[in-house]
Amino acid sequence: MENLKTGYLKQPYPHPVKRYCQVLNLKLGEGKIEEYKRWHNSQNIWKEIPQGIRKAGILDMELYLLGNTAVMILTTPVDFNWDEAFGKLATFERQAEWEDFVAQFQDADAGKRSDEKWQLMERIFSLPEALGEDL
C-alpha cells in the first residue's frame, strides 16, 4: 500500500477554476470495493469514460476512498454549468453502459446518471477565505 502521507502532486492552473466535491457509498462484501478500485485504475477504465469526462468540460476528476465511502473531487472552468455538462456527459459513448456497470459496486440504483447517484457536498471551510486572501 502506498504511503498516503506523501500526498498527490497537482499542477496549478494558470487561471481561476471551480471545485466540486461529491460523495457516494459503495456496497460492502464479496470484494466489491477492491473490484471498484480495479475498474477505476487508469489501465482498466474504459477509454471512452475519461474522454467523455474531459469532453463535458471537466478539467480534472479524482476519486478518494475511505472504507466504503467514495469522494469525488472535480475541477472545472469558472463558466462550467453543472446541469448542462452532466446532461451532455450522459449522452456520450458508453457513458450509460459504464454507469450501469459500476452501479453493481455502488449503493445506488442502476439506470441512474452519475449526477443522480453522487451527492454534492457543502464546503464548510476555505483557508484562503479564512485568511482574507483574494481568490
C-alpha angles and dihedrals in degrees: 000000000000122000103258091196092071090071130212121283115237129186115228120239119239090225138039115284138183126237128208128188126201135179134210132171120230127216117261127227140035094057092291096142093049090048091049089052091048093054091050093053109114090241094054108035113104106261093231092063101065089037090056093046091055092043088055088061101261111141097193138003127185132179122209127187135206114173104313095334116103121197121197121201118195128189117199141168115275092251093054113138110208099203094043094047096048091044088057093043091057090060097051124109114290093349096120089044090052093049091051091047096051091043088080087069098038130081088236138092122271114242093046126120120241093256090051093055103039117068120220114237128221116239109228101176138033120181095207091051092047089052092046092243121156116246 
